[in-house]
């Protein structure tokens, strides 16, 4: 409380580029050089070209996340599930822009049984670049005015997220109760339960233009109250 913010952030680790494209529906990646990945690692395949996912905004760029299930060789891995999208070796025709690959370096994050008094600006809790993120009983006391925070909890560029019982509490109907929960450029997210009161997006799904920010995918919201 009192103006502080909790930021848990991990940077991306570059990987070699793709040797072959990833066809929608397959479950393997072939890299152009040795990858040094292990079972459980999360790979991000990212298209750096503006508008490559959507024409709505320039920074809506294509790509996906994949969790390694088996290391087949020094250059090949298989992953859980199948690819939801076609990802070519080159990100765009015309200029030879390669698709970029990264390893998500952040590990498990668990936040539970916590009450937040929001800072003056920015997300009270911001988790960036981690896998196996669990948010439990978090009470976010939203206020308007001088100490208004537009976002309570923001999950950015994360994989495998469980949010269960997050409860923002609005103290006003003014701008201080906007965006209590923001899911940005993350994949395999489950939001269960909780009561979300807001005058502007109870749960926001979107993103930013930072490197490695692929579209939100595979997000399930279950038994949550949105008002």
N, C-alpha and C positions, 0 to 999 in steps of 0.2 A: 504494500500500500504506500501512499504518499509520493507517487510519481515514478516508482521503479517499474521496470519491465523484465520479464523472464524470457530470454532468448536462448534456445538450444539449437545450435546450427552446426552443420557439418558440410564441408566442401566436397565437390565431386572430384573423382579421380579419373583422368583421361584413359581411355582404352584404344586399342588399334581400331581402324575403320573396318567396315564390312568387306568381306571377300566376295560374297554373293548377297543378293537382295533377300529380304525376309518376306515370303509370300503369306498372305492372309490365310490362316488355318494351319500353318506348320508350327512345329515346336522346337526349332533349333536355330542357332546362330553360328555362322562361319565367319571368323575374323581373318583379316589380311595378315596378321602376325600373332605371336604368342600373347595370350590374354591374361594369364596368371590369376584366373578366377577360381573360386572354390564353391562347393555346394552351399546354397543359401544366399549367395551374393545376389544383389539386384543390379541389373544392367538397364541403363537408359539409352535408348536409340532416339536421337533428336535431330529434327530437320531445322537448320538454322535460318531457313529462308522465310522472310516475312509473308504473311497471309497463306502459308502452306497448309494450314488446317482449316481456316475460315477467312472469308473476305471481310468479316465484320470489323476486325482490328488487325493492325500490322503485326502485333506480337502474338497473335494466335497461330502458333507453329505446331506442326505435326510431330508425331512420335509416340512411343509407348515404353512401358517398363516391363521387365521380365525377371523372374526369380529363378536362378539356376537350380535345376534338379539333378543334373549329372554332368560331369566334365568328361566329354568324349575323347578329347585330344588336346594338344597344346593350343590349337586354334579353333576348336569347336566345342560348344556346350548345348545341352538341351535344357528346356525350361518348363515350368509347370503351366498347364493349360496350352492354349494355342494363341498365335498372334491375332489380334483383332483388326489388323490393318496391314496393307501392303507398304513396305519400307524398302526403297531401292538403294543401291550402293551410292548413287549420286542423288542429292537432294533436289536438284532442279535441272531442267534442260537449259541449253544456252551456256551460261558459265558453268564450268565443271565444279560445282559446289558439293563436297562429299557429305554424306550423312555422318553425324558425330556420335560417338559412343562413350559412355561414362559408366563407372561403378559408383553406386551409392555407398559412401563410406560410413554413414551414421548407423549406429546400432539401436538397441531397444531403448525406448523412453516410456516411463510410467509416471503419470501424475494423478493422484487420488486424494480425496478428503482435504480439499483446499478451498479457502475463501479468498476472493480477490476484490480489492478496492481499486478501480481502474486508474491508470496514469492519465496525464493530460492529453496525450495523443498516441496513436499507434496501438497495436495489439497488446493486451496485457500479457498473454502468453503466445509466443511465436516459435513453432518447432519446424525446422528446415532441414531437409535432406536426411531423414532417418527412416528406418524400417522397423516394424513391430512397435507401433506407437499405441499406447493405451491411455485414454483419458477417462477417469472415473467420476467420483462425486466432487465436481468443481462448481462452486457457487460464485457467479460473477455478478457483483452488485453494480448494476448500470446506473449512471448518473448523467444528468444534463448539466450544461453550463461549463464553468471553468475546468472541471476535472472530467469532462466527457471523453470517453474513449469509443471510437467508432467500431472497434472489433474487440471481442472478449478473448477468444482463442482462435488462432490461425494456424492451420496445418499446411505447410508449403513443401512441394516437391518431395512428398513422403510416399511410402509404400506399406501396405498392410496396416491399416489404422482401425482401432476399435474405440468408439466413443459411447459410453453407457452411463446415463444419469447426469450429464452436464445440465446445469440448471441456472440460466441467467435470471436475474431478478430486476425488473425494471422499476426504477424509482421515479420515472417521469415519462411522459409520452413525447418529449422533445427529441432532439437529434442524439442525445446521449444513449439511446437504447437501440441504435442501429448496428447491424452486422454482429450479433452475439457470437456466431460461429461461421468461420470462413474456411472452406476447403479449396486450396489453390494448387493446381497442377499435380494432383495426387491420384493414386490408383489403388484399387482394392480396399475400399473404405466402407465401414459399417457403422451407422449411427443408430443407436437403439435407445428408446425412451427419452426422457427429458421434456421440459416445457420451455419453448422458445417464444418469448414475447418481444416483438420489435415493430417499429413503424416503417422499417425499411430492410427487407430481406432477413427473415428469421435464420435461414441457413443459406449462405452464399456459395455457389460453385463457380469457380472462375480461375483467374491466374494473373501472372505478370509476364514480363518479357525477359527475365533472367535466363542465363545459359542453362540448358537442360530442362526447361519448363515445358513439359509435354501436356497434352489435353487431359483433363480429368476423365477417368474411365472406371467402370465397375464400382459404382457408389450406390449403396442401399441405405435408405432411411426407413426405419421400422418402428412403429408404436411411439412416435414422437408427436407432441402437441405443438403446433405452429400457429401463433396468433399475432 
